[in-house]
Structure formats: C-alpha cells, structure tokens
Amino acid sequence: MTDLDRRSVIAGLPAAAMLGASAPAPARPTGAPVFGAETFTLPNGLTAAVIPMRRAPVVAHMVWYRCGGADEPPGLSGMAHFLEHMMFKRTATLGPGEFSRRVAREGGRDNAFTGHDYTGYFQQVAADRLELVMRMEADRMANLVIDPQETESERLVILEERRQVIDNVPTRRFRERLATLLYLNHPYGRPIIGWEHEIRAIPREELLRFHERFYGPGNAILVVQGDVTTDQVRRLAETTYGQVPASARVERLRPQEPPPAGERRLALPDPRVREPQMARLYLAPTARAEPGQADALQVLAHVLGSGPTSRLWRALVDSGLAASASASYGGDSVDPSEFGLYASPRPGVEPARVEEAAGELIARLLDAGVTEEEVARAIRQMTAGAAFARDSLMGGARAIGATLAVDLPLDHVEQWPARIATVTPDRVVEAARAVLLRDAAVTGWLTPGERRA
C-alpha cells in the first residue's frame, strides 16, 4: 500500500483493515467466528464487546466514540481531532498528563486516533490493571476539564502536527486535495486533522459542546481483548462506566453527495517530488449500503492491485511502464467510500501512457470480466490472514471496535472468511460495472515541479 492509498493520516489505527473485512452478508454466515467476541449493553447505553484470549496475562482496552471528522459543524474542521488531544490533559480528578503517566507507571502504553466516523482511545496493560484504566477512561468520559490556557498551547501542537504530517509530505497533501474533488458535498472531503485556518479558529466552547454531545456512554463502545472473561469485564464495566449518567445514541445527520456529472482532474506539482504518481478514485458504496457489492469490490481490488499476480501489476509494471501499481477499496465507513487505482511511471515514461494503459485495462475487465481462477486466488490470499489475526492482542479489538462504531453488526468481522468465500466472478464484474465509471472518476497527478501560485 502506498501513501496515496491512505484515507486517514491521523495517527493511531487504520480503519478495520485487519482482516480486509468488508460487509454483513446477504447470505447466511456458515463458518466459525473469527474472534468469538461476546457483547453486552449497560443500562446507561454503553455497548461492550469482549474477546477472551488467555495466552498471556495482558489486555487491550479500547473505547470508541461514534463521532469523527465528518460529524463536525461546517467551518470547524479538525475539532474531533483537537478534542482527542484535550482528552489527555486533565479531568476533575486527574492532573495534566496524569492519565498517560499512570498507564506508563503500570508498564502499559496508551494512545488515540481520529477518523472520519469515529474517535478511539486504547491502552495495553497487565490484566490486573484493567480496572485502573477502565476507571480513568470513564473519568474522562464524564469529567473532562478543558482549560483555556491548555487549549491554546495544544492548538499550537496540532498546527505543528498538521505541518509535519500533511504540509511537509507531498503524497499526503496530494491525497488531501483529491478528497475535496471526490466529495463535493459530503464532509469526508474535509481533512480529519482540519484546515489550518479552521484549526486556528476552533473555540474552546465548541470543544466542550462536542464532548458533551458525543462523549456519553450511549454513543460509546467498549472493547476488551485479552486475559479476561465476559463476566469479569461486565462487573468492572458496571462499577466504572456504569456510574456515568445515561446518554442517548447520537443520530448522524450528514449532507450527501449529488449524482456524479463528469470526470474531475487534479494536477499538483511539488518540487519535493522526484517521480510522478497517479491516483484515480471512484465513489463506492459501503458495506452498510450494499453488503454483497461491498464484498465483491473487496475481491475486485485484490484482483486488480494486490501485487505481482494482479492485473494492474502485469499490465503496468511487468510491461515496463510503471514502477508500482495497486488498488484499494474501503467499505467500512458510514457513508459512501472510495475505490482507488494507483501507479507510478518508470523514469522516462510519459504519465499519459500509464493512464491510458490503466484505462484500457479497466475497459477490458468491464467487457470480458474476471476468471474463476483469479477470484479463487484472491479469496485464498485474502482469507489466509484471518487465522493470524487471532494471534494479535489488538487485532480483534481494532476490527470489532471499528465495525461496531460504523453501525455494522458483529458478523461483519466474525463471519467475514465464510462470506467472502461466496463471492463469484459474476458478482465481481457486476460491482465493477456499477462503480468504475470514468465519467464519475477523479484522476490526479502528483508531479515534480514548482508549486503554482
């Protein structure tokens, strides 16, 4: 995967890509669950999922909030990420930075991440320290203090973060600008970290309102994976999170995209770039909207751009036109996502030749379809990783937390291998014909050269 494939550049976790998981199945799930997670709900609305894994006396503890960059008011981009930073400051009972210091003193580690659809916080600690981190996490859910002076000092930290992770990285700056063309009306077109001028303008009072609205137990998901039982976690959750006053689930109300009307293009020169890079993006349905089509699009992305055996690689890299080629699809979002094609021409190869070859490849696929062998190989390669995911302390917690945070059912992850195995060549081609529409594409080139005024 290249930097151009990355939808979110805010640090922490990729969105539920641990299994390549895609969607709740239109067909019945038939296989054993991948993680064997068990769920319960507290009276105050908190949803919880537990993944017992008794191999070592450690746990991963995560809290996901169903809010992210796409839930911010217009003109306040970056507020969800700003609030993520402020959650590490102080509460009514913990001093500035004490949360992370306490975790570190216990030999653990902690961090957080912000996406378009969710914000999450996690700790890895010894199993006998689980109650401590649950108590502290419940404390900052209910008792966060946003100090005016700390807000201003953290604003400067975030502005510097933006310079480091976006402005100083050409591929990410390019990716940010592409999003504004792909999403004409939807807030997915805004950068998660925020536009600089809007970061500077976010009022402390709006951060407080955002926390009050979204950071209640009814809008949160607790996930614990490791050396625990569901009964243990339930008892601890009742004595920690269960003491937070009940809150309602927040309904997501977002503007949607108009029908596409013509191809859009971006040419972005940058003196720091040595070789051109191409990205072509298409709006694509999510697992929530089109379950069967989302499964097929995931297989299509693998057939097109998963490495040396893929079609894009053979057509562009093996032919000598490109140094690299890949494809991606993200179906784990609340609203329409994207399908992407990426390539970097070899030195001396005109970018137009690469773009033309990629277009011809897609035209042939839409006309002639894909083979049984290609689909079978893709499914074998994709599902091989499911067994390894069980061995990761954070893998299940990440996948299941991200799934529940975008309102997909548990089977989205647990039955993924059995479900993806039912995808057929006909379904792959049908999905490709519905999504890979040239008149609806955004094509961008990041090239060497001076920035335009």
C-alpha positions in Angstrom: 0.0 0.0 0.0 1.3 3.5 -0.9 0.7 6.8 0.9 -1.8 7.6 -1.8 -4.0 4.7 -0.6 -4.4 6.2 2.8 -7.7 7.8 3.5 -6.8 9.0 7.0 -3.5 10.4 8.0 -4.3 11.0 11.7 -2.2 8.6 13.7 -3.3 5.6 15.6 -5.1 2.8 13.7 -6.3 2.1 10.2 -10.0 1.6 10.0 -10.9 -2.1 10.2 -8.5 -3.3 7.7 -7.1 -6.0 9.9 -8.9 -8.8 8.1 -9.7 -6.9 4.9 -13.2 -7.3 6.4 -15.9 -5.8 4.3 -19.6 -6.3 5.0 -22.5 -8.1 6.6 -23.5 -10.8 4.3 -26.7 -11.1 2.2 -26.2 -14.8 2.5 -26.2 -16.7 5.8 -22.9 -16.9 7.7 -21.7 -20.5 8.0 -18.2 -20.5 9.4 -16.8 -20.4 12.9 -16.4 -16.8 14.2 -13.0 -15.3 13.8 -12.6 -13.9 17.3 -15.5 -15.3 19.3 -16.5 -11.9 20.7 -19.3 -11.6 23.2 -21.3 -8.5 23.7 -23.5 -6.8 26.4 -25.0 -3.4 27.0 -25.1 -1.5 30.2 -28.3 0.3 31.4 -26.8 3.7 30.7 -26.4 2.7 27.0 -22.7 1.7 26.8 -22.1 -1.2 24.3 -19.4 -3.6 25.2 -17.6 -6.4 23.3 -15.2 -8.9 25.0 -12.7 -11.1 23.2 -11.1 -13.6 25.6 -7.5 -14.5 24.7 -5.8 -16.4 27.6 -2.3 -16.7 26.2 -0.7 -14.1 28.4 -1.8 -12.0 31.4 -2.3 -8.8 29.4 -5.3 -7.0 28.0 -6.1 -4.4 25.3 -8.7 -1.9 26.4 -10.4 0.4 23.9 -13.2 2.9 23.9 -14.6 4.0 20.6 -16.9 7.0 20.2 -19.3 7.2 17.2 -18.1 10.6 16.1 -15.2 11.8 14.0 -14.2 14.5 11.5 -17.4 14.0 9.4 -19.6 15.0 12.5 -18.1 18.4 13.0 -20.1 21.6 12.2 -19.1 23.4 9.0 -16.2 25.7 9.5 -14.7 23.8 12.4 -12.8 21.0 10.6 -10.3 19.3 12.9 -12.4 19.6 16.0 -12.8 15.9 16.7 -9.0 15.5 16.5 -8.5 18.6 18.6 -10.7 17.1 21.3 -8.8 13.8 21.1 -5.7 15.8 22.2 -7.5 17.5 25.0 -8.7 14.2 26.4 -5.1 13.6 27.6 -5.0 16.9 29.5 -7.0 16.9 32.7 -10.2 15.8 34.4 -11.8 16.8 37.7 -9.6 14.2 39.5 -6.6 13.8 37.2 -4.0 16.5 36.6 -2.5 17.5 33.2 -1.0 14.4 31.5 -1.5 12.2 34.6 -3.6 9.7 32.6 -0.7 8.6 30.4 1.8 8.8 33.2 -0.3 6.4 35.3 -0.5 4.0 32.4 3.2 4.2 31.9 4.0 3.7 35.6 2.0 0.4 35.4 4.1 -0.8 32.5 1.4 -0.1 29.9 1.1 2.0 26.8 -1.7 4.2 25.5 -2.7 6.3 22.5 -5.6 7.5 20.5 -6.8 8.0 16.9 -9.3 10.0 15.0 -11.1 9.0 11.8 -14.0 10.4 9.8 -16.5 8.2 11.6 -15.1 7.5 15.0 -12.5 8.5 17.6 -10.9 5.9 19.8 -8.7 5.6 22.8 -6.7 2.5 23.9 -4.4 1.1 26.5 -2.4 -2.1 26.7 -1.8 -3.2 30.3 -1.4 -6.2 32.5 -4.7 -7.9 33.1 -4.7 -7.0 36.8 -4.6 -3.3 35.8 -7.7 -3.4 33.7 -9.9 -1.8 36.4 -7.5 1.1 36.7 -7.7 2.1 33.0 -11.4 1.5 32.9 -11.9 3.8 35.9 -9.7 6.5 34.3 -11.3 6.2 30.9 -14.8 6.5 32.5 -13.5 9.6 34.4 -12.5 11.5 31.3 -15.7 10.4 29.6 -17.7 12.1 32.4 -15.4 14.7 33.9 -13.1 16.2 31.3 -11.8 19.7 32.0 -10.8 21.8 29.0 -8.6 24.5 30.4 -8.3 27.7 28.3 -4.5 28.0 28.5 -4.0 24.3 27.8 -6.4 24.7 24.8 -4.2 27.4 23.3 -0.9 25.6 23.8 -2.4 22.4 22.3 -3.7 24.3 19.3 0.0 25.1 18.5 0.9 21.4 18.9 -1.8 20.5 16.4 -0.8 23.1 13.9 2.7 21.8 14.0 1.3 18.2 13.6 -0.5 19.4 10.5 2.7 20.8 9.1 4.6 17.6 9.8 2.1 15.0 8.6 0.4 16.9 5.8 2.1 20.0 4.5 5.6 18.5 4.6 4.6 15.2 3.0 3.7 15.7 -0.7 1.8 12.5 -1.1 -0.5 13.3 1.8 -1.0 16.9 0.7 -2.0 15.5 -2.7 -4.3 12.9 -1.1 -6.0 15.7 0.9 -6.7 17.7 -2.2 -8.0 14.7 -4.1 -10.6 14.2 -1.4 -12.0 17.6 -2.0 -12.7 16.7 -5.6 -14.2 13.3 -4.8 -16.5 14.6 -2.2 -18.3 17.7 -3.5 -20.8 18.0 -0.6 -20.0 15.3 2.0 -17.8 16.1 5.0 -15.5 13.2 4.0 -13.9 15.8 1.7 -12.6 17.7 4.7 -9.2 16.7 6.3 -9.5 14.9 9.6 -6.8 17.0 11.1 -8.5 20.1 9.8 -7.7 23.0 7.6 -5.1 25.3 9.2 -7.3 28.4 9.2 -10.1 26.5 10.8 -7.9 24.8 13.5 -6.8 28.3 14.5 -10.5 29.4 14.9 -11.9 26.4 16.9 -13.3 27.9 20.1 -12.8 26.1 23.5 -16.6 26.4 24.0 -17.2 24.3 20.8 -14.8 21.6 22.1 -16.9 21.4 25.3 -20.1 21.2 23.3 -18.7 18.5 21.1 -17.6 16.4 24.1 -21.0 16.9 25.8 -22.9 15.8 22.7 -20.9 12.8 21.6 -18.9 11.5 24.5 -21.6 9.8 26.5 -22.0 6.1 27.2 -24.9 5.8 24.8 -22.6 6.8 21.9 -19.6 4.7 23.1 -18.3 1.2 22.5 -16.0 -0.6 25.0 -13.9 -3.4 23.6 -11.6 -5.5 25.8 -9.4 -8.3 24.4 -7.0 -10.5 26.3 -6.8 -12.5 29.6 -10.4 -11.8 30.8 -13.8 -13.3 30.8 -17.0 -11.6 29.7 -18.3 -11.8 33.3 -15.2 -10.1 34.7 -15.4 -7.3 32.2 -19.1 -6.8 32.8 -18.6 -6.5 36.6 -15.8 -4.0 36.1 -17.8 -2.0 33.5 -20.7 -1.8 35.9 -18.6 -0.3 38.6 -16.7 2.2 36.3 -18.6 3.1 33.1 -21.9 2.1 34.7 -21.6 5.1 37.1 -21.6 7.6 34.2 -25.1 9.1 33.7 -27.0 7.6 30.8 -27.0 9.3 27.4 -28.7 8.8 24.1 -27.3 7.5 20.9 -26.4 10.4 18.6 -28.0 10.2 15.2 -25.6 11.1 12.4 -27.1 13.7 10.1 -24.8 14.5 7.2 -25.1 16.1 3.7 -24.8 13.5 0.9 -23.2 13.6 -2.5 -25.1 14.7 -5.6 -25.1 12.3 -8.6 -21.7 12.4 -10.4 -21.6 14.6 -13.5 -18.3 14.3 -15.3 -14.7 13.4 -14.6 -12.7 15.7 -12.4 -8.9 16.1 -12.6 -6.1 17.4 -10.3 -2.6 18.3 -11.4 -0.4 19.1 -8.3 3.2 19.9 -8.9 5.6 19.8 -6.0 9.4 20.5 -6.0 10.0 17.8 -3.4 8.6 15.0 -5.7 11.1 13.1 -7.9 8.8 10.9 -9.9 5.1 11.4 -10.9 2.3 9.5 -9.1 -1.2 8.9 -10.3 -4.4 8.2 -8.4 -7.8 7.5 -9.8 -10.7 7.5 -7.3 -14.3 6.4 -7.7 -17.1 6.8 -5.2 -18.1 3.4 -4.0 -20.9 2.0 -1.8 -20.2 0.9 1.8 -20.9 -2.4 3.5 -23.8 -0.7 5.3 -25.5 0.3 2.0 -24.6 -2.6 -0.4 -23.4 -5.7 1.5 -23.0 -8.0 -1.4 -21.5 -5.4 -3.7 -19.0 -4.4 -1.0 -17.8 -7.9 -0.7 -17.3 -8.1 -4.5 -15.5 -4.8 -4.6 -13.0 -6.0 -2.0 -12.3 -9.0 -4.2 -12.1 -6.8 -7.2 -9.5 -4.6 -5.5 -7.4 -7.7 -4.8 -7.7 -9.0 -8.4 -6.7 -5.6 -9.8 -3.9 -4.4 -7.5 -2.7 -6.8 -4.8 0.9 -7.4 -6.1 2.8 -9.2 -8.8 0.0 -11.5 -9.7 -2.6 -8.7 -10.1 -3.9 -7.3 -13.3 -2.6 -3.8 -12.8 0.9 -5.1 -11.9 1.1 -7.2 -15.0 -0.3 -4.5 -17.3 1.8 -1.6 -15.9 4.8 -2.9 -14.0 5.7 -6.1 -16.0 5.3 -4.1 -19.2 7.9 -1.6 -18.1 5.5 1.3 -17.9 5.3 1.7 -14.1 7.5 1.1 -11.1 4.5 0.3 -8.9 0.7 -0.2 -9.2 -2.0 -1.0 -6.7 -5.7 -0.8 -5.9 -7.7 -0.3 -2.8 -11.3 -0.3 -1.5 -12.6 0.8 1.9 -16.1 -0.4 2.7 -16.1 0.2 6.4 -17.5 3.7 6.6 -20.8 5.2 7.4 -21.3 6.9 4.1 -20.1 6.3 0.5 -16.5 5.4 0.4 -13.9 5.1 -2.4 -12.3 2.6 -4.8 -8.8 3.7 -5.9 -6.2 2.8 -8.6 -2.6 4.0 -8.1 0.5 3.9 -10.3 4.0 5.5 -10.5 5.5 5.7 -14.1 9.1 4.5 -14.5 11.6 7.2 -15.3 11.3 8.4 -18.9 7.7 7.1 -19.3 5.1 9.7 -20.1 2.3 9.8 -17.5 -0.2 9.8 -20.2 0.9 6.3 -21.3 0.4 4.9 -17.8 -3.0 6.5 -17.5 -4.0 5.2 -21.0 -2.9 1.7 -20.2 -4.8 1.7 -16.9 -7.9 2.9 -18.7 -7.6 0.1 -21.3 -7.2 -2.5 -18.6 -10.4 -1.4 -16.8 -12.2 -1.3 -20.2 -11.2 -4.9 -20.9 -12.2 -6.0 -17.4 -15.7 -4.4 -17.7 -16.1 -6.1 -21.1 -14.7 -9.5 -20.6 -15.0 -10.0 -16.8 -12.7 -11.8 -14.4 -11.9 -15.5 -14.3 -12.8 -18.2 -11.8 -9.1 -18.7 -11.1 -8.5 -15.0 -10.4 -11.3 -14.9 -7.9 -10.4 -18.1 -6.2 -6.8 -17.0 -5.8 -7.9 -13.6 -4.4 -10.2 -15.3 -1.9 -7.4 -17.7 -0.8 -4.9 -14.9 -0.3 -7.4 -12.6 1.5 -8.7 -15.2 3.9 -5.3 -16.6 4.8 -4.7 -13.7 7.1 -7.8 -14.4 9.3 -6.0 -17.1 11.2 -3.1 -14.8 12.0 -5.4 -12.0 13.2 -6.4 -14.2 16.1 -2.9 -14.1 17.5 -2.8 -10.3 17.8 -3.7 -8.7 21.1 -5.1 -5.6 19.4 -6.2 -7.2 16.1 -9.7 -8.3 17.2 -10.3 -5.2 19.3 -9.5 -2.9 16.4 -11.6 -4.8 13.9 -14.6 -5.3 16.1 -14.5 -1.7 17.5 -14.3 -0.2 14.1 -17.1 -2.4 12.9 -19.5 -1.5 15.7 -18.5 2.2 15.5 -19.9 2.5 12.0 -23.1 0.6 12.9 -22.2 -2.7 11.3 -23.1 -6.0 13.1 -20.6 -8.3 14.8 -20.9 -10.7 11.9 -19.2 -8.1 9.7 -15.9 -9.4 11.2 -16.8 -12.7 12.7 -18.2 -14.3 9.5 -16.0 -12.5 7.0 -14.0 -15.5 5.8 -17.1 -17.6 5.2 -18.9 -14.8 3.5 -16.1 -13.6 1.2 -15.7 -17.2 0.0 -19.1 -16.9 -1.6 -18.1 -14.1 -4.0 -18.4 -15.2 -7.6 -16.8 -13.7 -10.8 -20.3 -12.5 -11.9 -20.7 -10.5 -8.7 -17.2 -9.0 -9.1 -17.9 -7.8 -12.7 -21.4 -6.5 -11.7 -19.8 -4.5 -8.9 -17.0 -3.2 -11.2 -19.6 -2.0 -13.8 -21.5 -0.2 -11.1 -18.5 1.6 -9.7 -15.7 2.0 -12.2 -17.4 4.7 -14.2 -14.9 7.0 -16.0 -17.4 9.9 -16.1 -17.6 9.7 -12.3 -13.9 9.4 -11.6 -11.4 11.8 -10.0 -7.9 11.4 -11.6 -5.0 13.2 -10.0 -1.3 13.5 -10.8 1.4 14.5 -8.3 4.3 15.6 -10.4 7.8 17.2 -9.9 7.8 20.9 -10.5 7.3 24.3 -8.9 4.1 24.9 -6.9 1.6 27.2 -8.7 0.7 30.5 -7.2 
